[in-house]
Amino acid sequence: MRYRKNMRKAHRIALLAAAIFLCAAFAAVRDELFLISKNLDIFSAVYRQVSMNYVDETNSGKLVKTAVDAMLDDLDPYTEYVQDTDVEDYKLKYVDTRYGGIGAAIFAQDNRIFISEIYAGQPADHAGLQAGDELVAVNGSPLARLTPDEASRLLRGADGSAINLEVRHVLLDRLDTVTLTRAMIRQPNVSHISLLEGGVGYIKLDKFLEQSASEIENAVNNLQRQGSLNGLIIDLRDNGGGILQEAVKIVNLFVPPGELVVSQRGRNSVKNRSYRTMATPIAPDIPLAVLINGHSASAAEIVAGALQDLDRAVIIGERSFGKGLVQQTFNIPYNNLVKVTVAKYYTPAGRCIQALDFHKGRNGKYAHVPDSSIHAFQTKGGRIVYDGSGIYPDITVEKRANSAIVSTLLAQRLIFDYATLFKSAHPHIAAADKFMVSDTQYADFIRFLADRNYHYLSDAEKQLRELRVQAGAAGKPEAVLQRFDALAQALRGDSAPVIDRYRNEIKEALGAEMVSRYYYQEGKKAFSMQHDDQLKRAVGLLDLGKAAYYSILSGEGDYKTIGKPETVLAVTPQ
């Protein structure tokens, strides 16, 4: 009897506690809704008074965009407001890979618009346009002083629509009128596929937009049809990410069903969910390497992190960017959009690779997650990995940075201009993967530079310039500053010895641009692969026997711990 009374009493207490919790939760929601309504009323009142009473004319749309952008800027760089006029550009960047256009990339220089690249087989290519041509007007609208984005909007249009271009061809000082028919341009997610030495396949994935997983699957199948596929390299360098679900599908191509790929957690529990592999993989046993660098982010890091945590692939290259945030796009009135960061994502081991704390920015800069806040985690096989700092590669291979002279030749488009002249005088060159800049061609390029006015800053000159600025800010006498100027003049000297010293690097940059004029982007990639140290390291790992590959995945020796920071908290139990 006493037992029943106690049970009834406990039941009443539980019901009372639940009621109190629900009331508290309801009150919290009610308070939040009241604050939202109050603040909207305040914003609406301020906007109305400014629009009606400000001394000068105001642009209503611009006022709202400025206000919304200022509000979102205080959150993170990925939460953004998209006006209806920018929706198509947004979809091209984040969702789809198709647009109606002429098939050319452009750039601005001296307030003029030029073609930087022609896409093979597209309307601009069929019309005979070339890299270096100036686009003067579109349908009678001058392009002078427009930004590339503004000019691109004029070039795009409905598939099948006509477009009239006024073009000044690069080597002809006259205007031509060219009429093209716009086509549906599709920029594939996978930009290059090839079968390398030793039966090692290579796939370059540029982005994770719609159909990216299908493109990877088709690429793997094509490589398998070409012969024995002894290993596979997926290149995610400079891949800024895209659709999370596509990343999950790509991991599933190489991992059995039921494995956790990524989970997302946010303040709103509705956004919390886990993504697991569901289908039978097409290549569960092929040795796999993934290339990453500092521009590999978001979905690219999900793929690299999952394959690393599941001990399924060796990661090679440089530490990734460290974007562990998930965005969702919401429709808002009048065909506008808002993209909101709704959660953080976590790899199978449980680590969030977010490297920047967007709530602790100082002087316009964001703070990195300190080493003391970083935790250790374990991969499926027991290797130690870490959160808070992107994805560290199993094998680090630093990319060689461009020298100051090569950076200058590229930035001032001198290499670009020479390639244009070369193409006009030479209708054919060797195949892209066989082409090399000869000594004769290099000497011709040096002669081309002779009457071009260009100057570059060496590393020593850059450091000296920074010291002079610091000295001036510290109030040093003019005589001291003049000594800096004299030393800078002495350092400048003659560029000829420097150019000769960097001959091989200049030949490499020059060859890539020259090849692109004949074989487009596909050929440029094939040429660059000959000089890619990170790719060569991956090929060597997969081609020269598999002992080293499997020893890395099993965590032998130095590969037991990956990317350990100076200070780290203990392994997080899983």
N, C-alpha and C positions, 0 to 999 in steps of 0.2 A: 504493500500500500504506500509506504513511505517512498519507495522507488518510483512509483507512478507520479506521486506529487512532485518529486524532484525533477522528473522528466518534463512534467507540464510546466513547472517553474522555469526550467532551462529553455523550454520551447518559447515561453512568453518573453524571456529575456532576449533570445535570439531574434524574435520578431520585432521587439522594441529597438534593438540595435540596428536591424535592417531598415526600420522606418526612419530612425535618426539619420542613418547614412544617406538614404534616398532624399530626405528633406535637405540635408546639407548639400548634396550634389545638385538638387534642384535649385537651391538658393544660389549656389555658385554659378550655375548656368544662367539663372535669371539676372544675377549681377553683371555677368559678362555681356549678356544681350543688352542690358541697360546702358553699359559703358559704350558698346558699339553704336547704339542708337544716339546716345548723347554726342559722341565725337563726330558722327556723320552730320548731325544737326549743326554743330559748330563749324565744320568744314564747309557745309552748304551755305551757311550764313556769311562766312568770310568770303567765299567765292562770289556770292551774289553781290555783296557790298563793293568788292573790288571791281567786278565787271561793270557795275552800274555807275560807280562814283569816282573811279581813278581818273587822274588828271589827263592822261593820254589814252588813246585807243588801245584796247587789249585784244589779244587773240585767245578766245575762250578755250579752244582745243589745246593750245600751247600752255596756257595756265594750268589746266588739269594735268597734262602730261608732266609738267615740271613738278607739280605737287606730288603726284603719284611716284615719279622717279625718285624724288628726295626721300619719300617714306621708305621705298624699297631699298635704296642705297645703304640704309642703316642696318640691313639684314645680311645679305650676302650677294656676291656678283651674279648669281644664277637665278635669283628671284627677279622677274622683270615683267613690265607691262608692255603689251604689244598692241599698238593701234591698228585699226582695220586696214589702213593703207600699207602696213608692213607685214600683214599676215602671210602673204604669199612668200616673201623672203624668209620669214620665220619657218614656214613649212619646208622650204628647200634646205634650210640649215639643219633642222632638227628632225624632220619626219620623212619627207619624200626626196627622191633623187632626180625628179623629172621637172622640166620647165620648157615652155615654148620659147625658142630663141634661134640664134644663128650659129651657135657652136664655136664661140671664141671667148678667150679671156682677155681682159683689157687692163690697162694701167694709165695713170695720169702723170704727165711730166710737162713742166712749163705751161700749165693751164690748158693742156691739150690732151686728147685721149688717143692712145695707141693700142694696137693689138699686141699682146704679149705671147699668146699661144693660140694655135688653131687646133680644133678637135677633128681627128681623122673622120672622113666620110660625112661630115655635117655640111649644112648650107654654105657656110663661109669657106670651107675647103673646096666645095664644088665650084664656087664662084671665083676661085683663084686668089682669094685674099691671103695675105702672108703676115707672119709675125713682123712687127716693125711698121706696118701700114698705119697711117693716121686716119681715124674716123672723124670727119669734120662735121657731119650733120646726119640726123636720122629723121626721115620724113619731113625734111625742111627745117627741123629744129636744130640750131647750132649746139655743138657739144662743148665748145670752148668754155672754160671755167667751171664745168660741172665736175663733181666727184665721180669716181668709178661707179659707186652705188647708184647715183642719179642717172648716169649714162646707161647703166645696165637695165634700169626700169624702162627706158625708151627702147632698148634693143629687144626686150622680151615682149611676147604677145601670144595670141592664140595660135595653136598648131595649124599650119596651112595658110596663115595670113601673110600678105605681102608686106615687104619693108623696103624702102628706098634709102640707100646709103650714099653719102658723098664721101669719097675715099681719096686720100692722097697717097699713092703707092710710094713705098719707101725710097725707091731709086728714081722716081719720076716726079718732076716738079710740076705736076698738073693735077687737077681734080677730075675724077671720073665718077659718074653716077652708076651705081650697081643696084639692081633690083633682085632681091632674094625672096624665097618663100620660107617662112619660119617652119621649123620642125620641132617635134617633141624631143628635146635633148635629155638623155638619161645618163647621168654620171654614175657608173656602177660603184658599189661598195668595194668590190674586189678589182683592183687596178692592174694586177700583174700575176701571172701564173707561169711557172716554168719548172722543168725537170732538170736538176743540176747533176753534177758528177756524183757517181756512187749511188744513183737512184734516189737522191734526196729531193723531195718536192719542196717548192717554195710558193707561198701565197701571200700577197700583199693586200691587207685589208685596211682601207682608208677611213671607214666610218661604219657606224652601227645603225644605219637607217633601214627602212623597210626592205625586206628580202635579203639582208646581209647573210643570215644563216643559210638560206637556200643557195646563195652564191658560193659560200664556202663549201657546202655539200657538193655542189656541181663541180667545183674546182678539184676537190679530193677525188671524186669519181673519174674526172678527166685524167688526172695524174695516174690513177691506178690503171686506167685503160692503156696508158702509154708504155707501161712495163712494170717491172717489180718496183714497188714503192718501199724503200728500205728505211725511210725516215721522212719527217715532214716539218717544215719551218713555217710558222705563222708570224708574219711581220706586223706588229701593232705599233711600230714607231710613228710618232706624230699623229696618232689616232686619238682624237679628242672625245670619242665616245658616241653616245646616241641612245638608242632604245634598249632598256634593260632586258626586256624579254628576248631580244635577238641575241644578247650575250649569253643568256641561259641556254638557248637552243644551240649555240655554237659549242659551248662546253659539252652539251649532251651528245655531240657528234663523236666525242672521244671518251666518254665516261658512261658506265652502265646505269641503268635506271635506278631510281631511289636515292641517289646521292644529293646531298644539300649543295647547292651552287652559291646561293646568296640569300641573305635575309635582310629585311628592311624594318627599322623601328623608328617611330616618331612620337610626338606628343599626343597625337590623335590615334588611339589604338586601332581605329578602322584601317589605318594605313599600314599596320604591322602585318607582315606576311613573309612566308618563306617560299623559295623557289627551288624545286628539286628536278633532277633529270627524270624524264618519263618515258622516253622512246629508247629503242635499241640503237646503240651507237653504230656508225658505219665504219669506224676505224678505232676500235678499242685497244688495239695492241701495237699500232705503229709508233715507234719512238718519236717523240714530239718535242720541239724546241719552240719557244716564243721569244720574239725580239721586242724589247720595250726601250723607251728613253724618257727624258724629262717632259715630253709633250704627250705621252700616253696617259690618258685620263679616263675617269668615269667607267663606262662599259668596258673599255680596253683593260682597265685595272681589275674589273670584276672577272674577266676571262683569265687574265694572268694570275690573279690572286687565287681563284678557285683551282686552276690547274696546278698551282704551286702547293696549295694546302692539301690537295688530294694526291700529291706526289705523282702527278700524271705527266708533267712536262718540266723540262729544264728551262728556266728563265735566263735570258742572256741580254746584256746591254748595259743600260744605265737606270738608276732609280727613277720610278715613275713620278707623275705630277703630284698625286695625293689628293684626289677628289672623291670623297666618300659620301656624297650627298645625292639624294634622289629628288628629282623634280617631277611635278605633275602639272599639266596644262588645264586650265579651267576657262570655259566660255563665259564671258561677261557681256552685258548689254551692248547693242549696236555693233555686233560683229567684232568686238575687241576680245583680246585674250590676256590672261595673266598666268605666268609660269611661276609656280611656288615650290620652294624646297619643303618637302613634306616629311622627309625621313632621312636617316643615315643608313647606309648599307654595311653589312658585315659579311666577311668571307666565311667559308665553311669552318675555319678554325675559331671563328668568333671575333676576329679583329676588324676594326674600322680603320681604314687607311687614310682618313682625312688628315692632311698635314698642316692646314692653316686654321687658326681660331678666328673666325670672322667677327666675334664679339669683343675682341681685345685689340682692335686696330689702333695704332697711334700714329699721328701725323700722316694719315692717309695710307699707312702700311699695316698689313695684317701680321699678327704674331704666329710663329711656328709653334706647334705643340712641343713643349719642352721635353728633353730626354727624361727628366724625372717623372713625367706623367705617362711614359710609354710602358706598356705591358708586354710580356712575352707570352706567346701561344705556341701550341704544338700542331704540326701537320698530322695527317692521318698516320704517317709512319714514325712520328716522334721527332721530326726535325723542329728546331726552334725558329720561329718567325715573330715579327713585332708589328704592333699597330702604330697609328699616329704619324706615319712618315712615308706613305706611299708603298709601292711594292719594290723591295730590293731584289735585284737579280741574283740568281745562284752563281752566275759567272759575270763579273763586271768587266766590260770592255768599253772604255771611254772613247767617244767619237772625237777624232782630231778636229779641233776648231780651226776655222779659216784664219789664215794670217791676215795682218792688217792690209797688205797690198792686195790680196785676193778679195777681201771684203770691199775694198774701195773700187776695184775693177767691176765687181758685181753691182754695187750700189749705184755707181755712176753709169751703169749699163754700157760700159765699153766692151765687155765680152759679148753682150747682147747685140750691139751694133756691128761688131766684127762678124759675128755669125750670120747676120743678115746680108752683109756684103759678100761673104764667102759663098752663101747659097746662090746668090745671083750669078756668080762666075763659075760655079761647079755644080752641074745638074745631078751628079751622082757621087756617092761615097760608099765605102765598104759597109757591110752589115753592122748593125748597131753593137752587137756583142763582140765584133772583131775590130771595130774602128779604133784607131789610136792617132792622136795628133802628131804628125811628123815634125821633125826638126825644121823642115822647110816651111811648113804651115806656121809653126811657132815663130820663126824669124819674120814671117810676113805679118804676124800679129804685132810683134815688137815695132816693126816699121809703121804699122797702123797707129800705134800709140804715140809715135814720135811727135806728131803735130797736134795731139790732143792735150789740152790743158787740164791736168788732174793732179791732185795732191792727196796723199794719205798720211795718217798719223801712226807712227810706230808706237809700240808699247811704251818705250822710253819717253816719247813726246807726249803721250797721253798722261803719263804719271807726272811729267814736268808741268804740264798745263794745269793739272789738279793742284800741284804744290803752289803754283803762282796764284791761283784763285784763293787758296787758303792764306797765303802770305798777304794778299791784298785785303782780305777780310780781317786779318789780324792787325792791319794798319802799318805794315812794314814800309820803310821809306821808299821813295821812287827809285833811288839808286839800286836798291836790292831787287826791285821788280825788273829793272832794266837788265840786270845780270841774268835773270830768268829768260828774258827775251833773247839775249845774246847766245845763251846756251841752246835755246830752242833753234835758233838759226844755224848754229854749228851742227846740231843733230840732224837737221833736215837733209842737207847734203844732196848727193846724186842718187836718183832712184834706180839707175841701171844695175849696180851691184845687187840691190835688193831683189829686183825682178829676176835676175839670173839665179839668185840663191833659192827662190821659190819656183823655179822652172817647172818641176813635176806637178806641184799643186796647181799652178796656173794652167798647165796642159789638161789636167783633170777637169777643172771648171770650164775651160774653153771647149773641150770635147763634148761635155754633156750638153752645152747649149747648141753646138753645131749639129750634133746627132738629132736633137729635137726638131730641127728644121726639116729633116728628111723623114724621120720615123716617128714623129710626134712624141707624146708622153710615154707611150709604151717603149719606144726605142731609147729614150732618155734613161728610163729605169734599167733597161738591159745593159746600157753602157755603164751606169753608175755601180751596178752590182760587181763589176770587175775590181772596184776600188773600195769595197765595203768590208772593213775589218770585222765588224760585228757579225755580218753574214758569214764571212769566211770562218769565224770561230764556231758558229753554229753548224756549218757544213762539216767542218773537221770533227766535231763531236759526234755527229750522226753517221759520218762516212767511215771513220777509222776504227771500226769495231765498236761494240756497245758496252764494253766493260766500264769505261769512264762514265758513260751516260747513266748506267744503273747504279754506280757507286755514289753519284751525286744524289739521285733520288732516294737512296737508302740512307743518306746522311753520314757517309763514311768520312773520317778525318775532318778536314776544314769545312766540310759541307753539312756538319751537324747543326751549326748555327748560321743564320743568314741575316746579315745586316745589323749586327748588334750595335746599339747606340752606347754612348759613354755611361749613362746611368739608366737603369731599367728596373721596373718592378718585377716581382716574381712571376713565374708562369701562372697564367689564369687557368684554374681547373675547368675542364670541359665535361 
